[in-house]
Amino acid sequence: MTIERIAPILTVDDLDAAITEHTRVLGMHVVMNMDWVAFLADDSGHQIGLITADATAPVNPDISVFVDDVEAAHAAALEAGVEIVHPLSTEEWGVRRFFYRDSSGRVINVGTHT
């Protein structure tokens, strides 16, 4: 399994306000906006996510890690015995993902594009 991208995800109250604030301060631009989650990036591909409430999961993730083999990552999570807080699912927006909670309570979204 290879990690392809890692981005922190900030839970925000007002997505549009957060986009405006972070693009002004950091000079980033919107690369995805689904009205409940948005990702901003700079010209080098560094990213930050902004989320109000996840559309299908019971909790918001703290970080997003995209891998080339999400099934292998899911198997490793099960083997490690971590708490799976969102099952391995194929989402309607073209992502296959699962969430796990680490020992410090942080929620990690692990996914791949389908």
DSSP file with accessible surface (Angstrom, degrees, kcal/mol):
  #  RESIDUE AA STRUCTURE BP1 BP2  ACC     N-H-->O    O-->H-N    N-H-->O    O-->H-N    TCO  KAPPA ALPHA  PHI   PSI    X-CA   Y-CA   Z-CA
    1    1 A M              0   0  125      0, 0.0     2,-0.4     0, 0.0    69,-0.0   0.000 360.0 360.0 360.0 135.2    0.0    0.0    0.0
    2    2 A T        -     0   0   84      0, 0.0    66,-2.0     0, 0.0     2,-0.4  -0.954 360.0-128.7-118.8 134.3    1.3    3.5   -0.9
    3    3 A I  E     +A   67   0A  94     -2,-0.4    64,-0.3    64,-0.2     3,-0.1  -0.687  25.8 178.2 -79.0 128.9    0.1    6.7    0.6
    4    4 A E  E     +     0   0A 115     62,-3.3     2,-0.3    -2,-0.4    63,-0.2   0.743  62.2   0.0-101.7 -32.2   -0.9    9.1   -2.2
    5    5 A R  E     -A   66   0A  57     61,-1.6    61,-3.0     2,-0.0     2,-0.4  -0.969  51.6-165.6-160.7 142.6   -2.1   12.2   -0.3
    6    6 A I  E     +A   65   0A  91     -2,-0.3    41,-0.4    59,-0.2    59,-0.2  -1.000  15.9 169.6-131.6 131.6   -2.5   13.4    3.3
    7    7 A A  E     -A   64   0A   0     57,-2.5    57,-2.9    -2,-0.4    41,-0.2  -0.985  30.8-126.1-143.1 131.4   -4.6   16.4    4.3
    8    8 A P  E     -A   63   0A  61      0, 0.0    41,-3.2     0, 0.0     2,-0.5  -0.410  24.3-146.6 -67.0 151.8   -5.7   17.7    7.7
    9    9 A I  E     -e   49   0B   9     53,-2.6     2,-0.5    39,-0.2    41,-0.2  -0.988   7.1-158.2-126.0 123.0   -9.5   18.3    7.9
   10   10 A L  E     -e   50   0B  70     39,-2.9    41,-2.6    -2,-0.5     2,-0.4  -0.853  15.4-133.7-100.6 128.7  -10.8   21.2   10.0
   11   11 A T  E     -e   51   0B  82     -2,-0.5     2,-0.3    39,-0.2    41,-0.2  -0.714  34.2-177.9 -78.5 128.9  -14.4   21.0   11.3
   12   12 A V        -     0   0   23     39,-3.1     3,-0.2    -2,-0.4    38,-0.0  -0.889  34.5-141.2-128.8 156.5  -16.0   24.5   10.7
   13   13 A D  S    S+     0   0  170     -2,-0.3     2,-0.5     1,-0.3    -1,-0.1   0.841  97.1  31.7 -82.5 -37.0  -19.4   26.1   11.3
   14   14 A D     >  -     0   0   93      1,-0.2     4,-2.4    37,-0.1    -1,-0.3  -0.929  65.5-167.6-129.5 105.3  -19.6   28.0    8.1
   15   15 A L  H  > S+     0   0    9     -2,-0.5     4,-2.7     1,-0.2     5,-0.2   0.920  88.4  49.2 -62.3 -46.1  -18.0   26.4    5.1
   16   16 A D  H  > S+     0   0  105      1,-0.2     4,-2.4     2,-0.2    -1,-0.2   0.915 112.6  47.9 -62.2 -41.5  -18.1   29.5    2.8
   17   17 A A  H  > S+     0   0   52      2,-0.2     4,-2.7     1,-0.2    -1,-0.2   0.911 112.3  49.5 -65.0 -40.7  -16.6   31.8    5.5
   18   18 A A  H  X S+     0   0    7     -4,-2.4     4,-2.8     2,-0.2     5,-0.3   0.909 110.2  50.8 -66.0 -40.4  -13.9   29.3    6.2
   19   19 A I  H  X S+     0   0   18     -4,-2.7     4,-2.6     2,-0.2     5,-0.3   0.952 112.4  46.8 -60.1 -48.7  -13.1   29.0    2.5
   20   20 A T  H  X S+     0   0   68     -4,-2.4     4,-2.2    -5,-0.2     5,-0.2   0.938 114.2  47.8 -59.0 -47.5  -12.9   32.8    2.2
   21   21 A E  H  X S+     0   0  114     -4,-2.7     4,-2.4     1,-0.2     5,-0.3   0.949 115.6  41.9 -60.4 -51.0  -10.7   33.1    5.3
   22   22 A H  H  X S+     0   0   37     -4,-2.8     4,-2.4     1,-0.2     6,-0.6   0.848 113.6  51.4 -73.1 -32.1   -8.2   30.4    4.4
   23   23 A T  H  X S+     0   0   36     -4,-2.6     4,-1.5    -5,-0.3    -1,-0.2   0.907 113.7  46.0 -69.9 -36.8   -7.9   31.3    0.7
   24   24 A R  H  < S+     0   0  206     -4,-2.2    -2,-0.2    -5,-0.3    -1,-0.2   0.919 120.6  37.1 -68.3 -45.1   -7.2   34.9    1.7
   25   25 A V  H  < S+     0   0  112     -4,-2.4    -2,-0.2    -5,-0.2    -3,-0.2   0.920 129.7  29.3 -75.2 -43.1   -4.7   34.1    4.4
   26   26 A L  H  < S-     0   0   97     -4,-2.4    -3,-0.2    -5,-0.3    -2,-0.2   0.542  95.9-127.1 -99.5  -8.9   -2.9   31.1    2.8
   27   27 A G     <  +     0   0   59     -4,-1.5    -4,-0.2    -5,-0.3    -3,-0.1   0.735  59.5 144.9  70.2  21.2   -3.3   32.0   -0.9
   28   28 A M        -     0   0   23     -6,-0.6     2,-0.3    14,-0.1    14,-0.2  -0.393  39.1-139.8 -85.7 168.5   -4.8   28.6   -1.6
   29   29 A H  E     -F   41   0B  83     12,-2.8    12,-2.6    -2,-0.1     2,-0.4  -0.916  25.3 -97.0-128.4 156.8   -7.6   27.8   -4.1
   30   30 A V  E     +F   40   0B  63     -2,-0.3    10,-0.2    10,-0.2     3,-0.1  -0.570  37.2 170.3 -74.7 126.0  -10.6   25.6   -4.0
   31   31 A V  E    S+     0   0B  70      8,-2.8     2,-0.3     1,-0.4     9,-0.2   0.550  73.4  13.1-109.0 -15.1  -10.0   22.2   -5.7
   32   32 A M  E     +F   39   0B  65      7,-1.4     7,-2.4     0, 0.0    -1,-0.4  -0.930  58.8 175.2-158.5 135.7  -13.2   20.6   -4.5
   33   33 A N  E     +F   38   0B  64     -2,-0.3     5,-0.2     5,-0.2    -3,-0.0  -0.899   9.5 167.2-145.4 113.5  -16.4   21.9   -2.9
   34   34 A M        -     0   0   52      3,-3.2     4,-0.1    -2,-0.3    -1,-0.1   0.092  59.3-108.5-109.7  17.7  -19.4   19.7   -2.2
   35   35 A D  S    S+     0   0  137      2,-0.3   -20,-0.2     1,-0.2     3,-0.1   0.195 116.9  47.0  74.0 -16.1  -21.2   22.2    0.0
   36   36 A W  S    S+     0   0   44      1,-0.4    16,-2.5    16,-0.1    17,-0.4   0.514 122.0  26.1-122.0 -18.4  -20.5   20.2    3.2
   37   37 A V  E     + G   0  51B   9     14,-0.2    -3,-3.2    15,-0.1    -1,-0.4  -0.994  65.0 179.0-144.3 141.2  -16.8   19.5    2.6
   38   38 A A  E     -FG  33  50B   0     12,-2.5    12,-2.8    -2,-0.3     2,-0.4  -0.986  14.4-150.3-139.5 149.9  -14.2   21.5    0.6
   39   39 A F  E     -FG  32  49B  16     -7,-2.4    -8,-2.8    -2,-0.3    -7,-1.4  -0.984   9.6-162.6-121.5 136.4  -10.5   21.0   -0.1
   40   40 A L  E     -FG  30  48B   0      8,-2.7     8,-1.9    -2,-0.4     2,-0.3  -0.865  11.4-177.2-111.4 149.5   -8.1   23.9   -0.7
   41   41 A A  E     -FG  29  47B   4    -12,-2.6   -12,-2.8    -2,-0.3     6,-0.2  -0.971  19.7-136.0-143.4 157.1   -4.7   23.5   -2.3
   42   42 A D    >   -     0   0   50      4,-1.6     3,-1.6    -2,-0.3   -14,-0.1  -0.457  47.1 -89.0 -98.7-177.8   -1.7   25.6   -3.3
   43   43 A D  T 3  S+     0   0  156      1,-0.3   -15,-0.0    -2,-0.2    -1,-0.0   0.684 126.9  56.1 -69.1 -15.4    0.2   25.3   -6.6
   44   44 A S  T 3  S-     0   0   99      2,-0.1    -1,-0.3     0, 0.0    -3,-0.0   0.441 120.2-105.3 -93.4  -3.6    2.4   22.6   -5.2
   45   45 A G    <   +     0   0   46     -3,-1.6     2,-0.2     1,-0.3    -2,-0.1   0.473  67.4 149.1  94.9   1.9   -0.5   20.4   -4.2
   46   46 A H        -     0   0  119    -41,-0.0    -4,-1.6     1,-0.0     2,-0.3  -0.511  31.1-162.4 -66.5 138.7   -0.4   20.9   -0.4
   47   47 A Q  E     - G   0  41B  46    -41,-0.4     2,-0.3    -6,-0.2    -6,-0.2  -0.888  26.0-171.0-130.2 158.1   -4.0   20.6    0.8
   48   48 A I  E     - G   0  40B  23     -8,-1.9    -8,-2.7    -2,-0.3     2,-0.3  -0.988  18.8-143.7-140.7 139.0   -6.3   21.4    3.7
   49   49 A G  E     -eG   9  39B   0    -41,-3.2   -39,-2.9    -2,-0.3     2,-0.4  -0.814   7.8-163.6-104.1 149.6   -9.9   20.1    4.1
   50   50 A L  E     +eG  10  38B   0    -12,-2.8   -12,-2.5    -2,-0.3     2,-0.4  -0.999  15.1 176.6-130.2 131.4  -12.8   22.0    5.6
   51   51 A I  E     -eG  11  37B   2    -41,-2.6   -39,-3.1    -2,-0.4   -14,-0.2  -0.996  27.4-174.0-141.4 141.4  -16.0   20.2    6.7
   52   52 A T  S    S-     0   0   48    -16,-2.5     2,-0.3    -2,-0.4    -1,-0.1   0.866  82.9 -21.1 -92.1 -62.6  -19.2   21.1    8.4
   53   53 A A  S    S-     0   0   59    -17,-0.4    -1,-0.3     6,-0.1     7,-0.1  -0.950  73.6-107.7-149.9 129.5  -20.7   17.6    8.9
   54   54 A D        -     0   0   17     -2,-0.3     6,-0.0     1,-0.1   -17,-0.0  -0.286  24.5-135.5 -59.8 138.9  -19.8   14.4    7.0
   55   55 A A  S    S+     0   0   56      1,-0.2    -1,-0.1     3,-0.0   -18,-0.0   0.775  94.2   9.6 -69.4 -28.6  -22.6   13.4    4.5
   56   56 A T  S    S+     0   0   64      3,-0.1    -1,-0.2    30,-0.0    -2,-0.1   0.553 109.7  82.3-130.1 -11.7  -22.5    9.7    5.3
   57   57 A A  S    S-     0   0   13      2,-0.1    29,-0.1     1,-0.1    -3,-0.1  -0.684  71.8-130.0-100.7 154.7  -20.4    9.1    8.4
   58   58 A P  S    S+     0   0  102      0, 0.0     2,-0.3     0, 0.0    -1,-0.1   0.623  91.4  31.6 -76.8 -12.7  -21.4    9.5   12.0
   59   59 A V  S    S-     0   0   44     26,-0.1    -2,-0.1    -6,-0.0    -3,-0.1  -0.944  84.0-109.6-138.6 159.3  -18.3   11.6   12.9
   60   60 A N        -     0   0   36     -2,-0.3    47,-0.2    -8,-0.1     2,-0.1  -0.744  35.8-123.6 -87.1 139.5  -16.1   14.1   11.1
   61   61 A P        -     0   0    1      0, 0.0    47,-0.2     0, 0.0     3,-0.1  -0.430   6.4-150.3 -77.6 157.2  -12.6   13.0   10.3
   62   62 A D  S    S+     0   0   67     45,-3.4   -53,-2.6     1,-0.3     2,-0.3   0.640  81.4  15.0 -94.8 -22.3   -9.5   14.9   11.6
   63   63 A I  E     -Ab   8 108A  51     44,-1.2    46,-2.8   -55,-0.3     2,-0.5  -0.988  65.7-140.3-152.5 150.6   -7.3   13.9    8.7
   64   64 A S  E     -Ab   7 109A   1    -57,-2.9   -57,-2.5    -2,-0.3     2,-0.5  -0.979  15.9-175.1-118.0 126.9   -7.7   12.4    5.2
   65   65 A V  E     -Ab   6 110A  22     44,-3.2    46,-2.2    -2,-0.5     2,-0.5  -0.981   8.1-160.7-123.9 114.5   -5.2    9.8    4.0
   66   66 A F  E     -Ab   5 111A  11    -61,-3.0   -62,-3.3    -2,-0.5   -61,-1.6  -0.845  14.8-179.5 -99.0 133.6   -5.6    8.6    0.4
   67   67 A V  E     -A    3   0A   3     44,-2.6     3,-0.3    -2,-0.5   -64,-0.2  -0.811  38.4-121.5-126.1 166.4   -3.9    5.3   -0.5
   68   68 A D  S    S+     0   0   77    -66,-2.0     2,-0.3    -2,-0.3   -65,-0.1   0.661 107.4  34.9 -84.2 -13.9   -3.6    3.2   -3.6
   69   69 A D     >  +     0   0   68    -67,-0.3     4,-1.8     1,-0.1    -1,-0.2  -0.726  59.8 172.8-143.2  87.2   -5.2    0.1   -1.9
   70   70 A V  H  > S+     0   0    0     -3,-0.3     4,-2.6    -2,-0.3     5,-0.2   0.819  81.3  59.6 -68.7 -28.5   -7.9    0.9    0.6
   71   71 A E  H  > S+     0   0   90      2,-0.2     4,-2.6     1,-0.2    -1,-0.2   0.916 106.3  47.7 -64.5 -41.3   -8.8   -2.7    1.0
   72   72 A A  H  > S+     0   0   38      2,-0.2     4,-2.3     1,-0.2    -2,-0.2   0.906 112.3  49.7 -64.8 -39.7   -5.2   -3.4    2.2
   73   73 A A  H  X S+     0   0   10     -4,-1.8     4,-2.3     2,-0.2    -2,-0.2   0.913 110.9  49.6 -65.0 -40.9   -5.4   -0.4    4.6
   74   74 A H  H  X S+     0   0   35     -4,-2.6     4,-2.5     2,-0.2    -2,-0.2   0.933 110.3  49.9 -63.6 -44.2   -8.8   -1.7    5.9
   75   75 A A  H  X S+     0   0   56     -4,-2.6     4,-2.6     1,-0.2    -1,-0.2   0.908 110.7  50.4 -60.5 -40.3   -7.3   -5.2    6.5
   76   76 A A  H  X S+     0   0   55     -4,-2.3     4,-2.3     2,-0.2    -1,-0.2   0.889 109.3  51.4 -65.5 -37.8   -4.4   -3.6    8.3
   77   77 A A  H  X>S+     0   0    9     -4,-2.3     5,-1.6     2,-0.2     4,-0.9   0.919 111.3  46.9 -65.3 -42.7   -6.8   -1.6   10.5
   78   78 A L  H ><5S+     0   0  101     -4,-2.5     3,-0.8     1,-0.2    -2,-0.2   0.927 112.3  50.4 -63.4 -43.0   -8.7   -4.7   11.4
   79   79 A E  H 3<5S+     0   0  171     -4,-2.6    -2,-0.2     1,-0.3    -1,-0.2   0.877 109.0  51.9 -61.6 -37.9   -5.5   -6.6   12.1
   80   80 A A  H 3<5S-     0   0   75     -4,-2.3    -1,-0.3    -5,-0.2    -2,-0.2   0.651 108.6-127.8 -74.7 -16.3   -4.3   -3.7   14.4
   81   81 A G  T <<5 +     0   0   65     -4,-0.9    -3,-0.2    -3,-0.8    -2,-0.1   0.690  51.0 156.9  79.1  19.3   -7.6   -3.8   16.3
   82   82 A V      < -     0   0   47     -5,-1.6     2,-0.5     1,-0.1    -1,-0.2  -0.372  52.2 -94.8 -75.5 158.2   -8.4   -0.1   15.9
   83   83 A E  E     -C  101   0A 106     18,-0.8    18,-2.4    -2,-0.1     2,-0.7  -0.599  31.9-146.9 -74.5 121.1  -12.0    1.1   16.3
   84   84 A I  E     +C  100   0A  50     -2,-0.5    16,-0.3    16,-0.2    -1,-0.0  -0.813  20.6 176.4 -87.4 117.9  -13.7    1.3   12.8
   85   85 A V  E    S+     0   0A  21     14,-1.7    15,-0.2    -2,-0.7    -1,-0.1   0.540  72.9  29.2-104.3  -8.6  -16.1    4.3   13.1
   86   86 A H  E    S-C   99   0A  11     13,-1.4    13,-2.1   -29,-0.1    -1,-0.3  -0.922  90.5-124.5-146.8 121.5  -17.3    4.3    9.5
   87   87 A P  E     -     0   0A  82      0, 0.0     2,-0.3     0, 0.0    10,-0.2  -0.181  40.2 -79.9 -67.4 161.0  -17.3    1.0    7.6
   88   88 A L  E    S+     0   0A  37     10,-0.1     2,-0.3     8,-0.1    10,-0.2  -0.434  70.5 165.1 -58.8 117.6  -15.5    0.4    4.3
   89   89 A S  E     -C   97   0A  29      8,-2.7     8,-2.7    -2,-0.3     2,-0.7  -0.987  43.6-128.9-142.2 149.3  -18.0    2.0    1.8
   90   90 A T  E     -C   96   0A  85     -2,-0.3     6,-0.3     6,-0.2     2,-0.2  -0.909  34.6-148.6 -99.4 116.5  -18.1    3.2   -1.7
   91   91 A E  E >>  -C   95   0A  18      4,-3.7     3,-1.8    -2,-0.7     4,-0.6  -0.545  20.6-117.3 -88.7 153.8  -19.5    6.7   -1.6
   92   92 A E  T 34 S+     0   0  192      1,-0.3    -1,-0.1    -2,-0.2    -2,-0.0   0.696 110.1  65.7 -64.3 -17.7  -21.7    8.2   -4.4
   93   93 A W  T 34 S-     0   0   64      2,-0.1    -1,-0.3     1,-0.0    -2,-0.0   0.274 124.6 -93.3 -92.1  14.4  -19.0   10.9   -5.1
   94   94 A G  T <4 S+     0   0   23     -3,-1.8    20,-2.5     1,-0.3     2,-0.4   0.785  85.9 119.2  88.6  28.8  -16.5    8.3   -6.3
   95   95 A V  E  <  -CD  91 113A   9     -4,-0.6    -4,-3.7    18,-0.2     2,-0.5  -0.980  47.0-155.3-127.0 136.2  -14.5    7.5   -3.2
   96   96 A R  E     +CD  90 112A  62     16,-2.8    16,-2.0    -2,-0.4     2,-0.3  -0.964  39.9 146.9-105.3 126.2  -14.1    4.2   -1.4
   97   97 A R  E     -CD  89 111A   8     -8,-2.7    -8,-2.7    -2,-0.5     2,-0.3  -0.957  34.6-164.3-154.6 165.7  -13.3    4.8    2.3
   98   98 A F  E     - D   0 110A   1     12,-2.1    12,-3.1    -2,-0.3     2,-0.4  -0.951  18.7-136.4-147.7 161.3  -13.4    3.9    5.9
   99   99 A F  E     -CD  86 109A   0    -13,-2.1   -14,-1.7    -2,-0.3   -13,-1.4  -0.967  17.2-175.1-118.6 142.7  -12.7    5.8    9.1
  100  100 A Y  E     -CD  84 108A  64      8,-2.0     8,-3.1    -2,-0.4     2,-0.5  -0.951  21.2-131.3-131.1 155.5  -10.9    4.5   12.2
  101  101 A R  E     -CD  83 107A  75    -18,-2.4   -18,-0.8    -2,-0.3     6,-0.2  -0.914  23.3-144.1-104.0 128.2  -10.3    6.2   15.6
  102  102 A D    >   -     0   0   50      4,-2.9     3,-2.1    -2,-0.5    -1,-0.0  -0.269  34.6 -91.4 -84.7 176.9   -6.7    6.1   16.8
  103  103 A S  T 3  S+     0   0  136      1,-0.3    -1,-0.1     2,-0.1    -2,-0.0   0.688 126.4  55.1 -66.2 -15.7   -5.7    5.7   20.5
  104  104 A S  T 3  S-     0   0   76      2,-0.1    -1,-0.3     0, 0.0    -3,-0.0   0.438 121.6-105.0 -93.9  -0.2   -5.7    9.5   21.0
  105  105 A G  S <  S+     0   0   36     -3,-2.1     2,-0.2     1,-0.3    -2,-0.1   0.411  73.4 140.8  95.3  -1.8   -9.3    9.7   19.8
  106  106 A R        -     0   0  137     -5,-0.1    -4,-2.9     1,-0.0     2,-0.5  -0.499  47.3-133.3 -76.0 145.1   -8.5   11.2   16.4
  107  107 A V  E     - D   0 101A   4     -6,-0.2   -45,-3.4   -47,-0.2   -44,-1.2  -0.886  17.4-160.8-104.6 126.1  -10.6   10.0   13.4
  108  108 A I  E     -bD  63 100A  12     -8,-3.1    -8,-2.0    -2,-0.5     2,-0.6  -0.915   7.1-151.3-111.6 124.9   -8.7    9.1   10.3
  109  109 A N  E     -bD  64  99A  11    -46,-2.8   -44,-3.2    -2,-0.5     2,-0.5  -0.863  15.7-170.9 -92.1 118.2  -10.5    8.9    6.9
  110  110 A V  E     +bD  65  98A   9    -12,-3.1   -12,-2.1    -2,-0.6     2,-0.3  -0.959  22.6 142.9-113.8 124.5   -8.7    6.4    4.7
  111  111 A G  E     -bD  66  97A   0    -46,-2.2   -44,-2.6    -2,-0.5     2,-0.3  -0.911  35.8-150.6-151.1 177.2   -9.8    6.3    1.1
  112  112 A T  E     - D   0  96A  25    -16,-2.0   -16,-2.8    -2,-0.3     2,-0.3  -0.972  34.0-105.6-148.4 152.2   -9.1    5.9   -2.6
  113  113 A H  E       D   0  95A 114     -2,-0.3   -18,-0.2   -18,-0.2   -19,-0.1  -0.642 360.0 360.0 -79.4 137.5  -10.8    7.3   -5.7
  114  114 A T              0   0  111    -20,-2.5    -1,-0.0    -2,-0.3   -24,-0.0  -0.470 360.0 360.0 -90.9 360.0  -12.8    4.7   -7.6
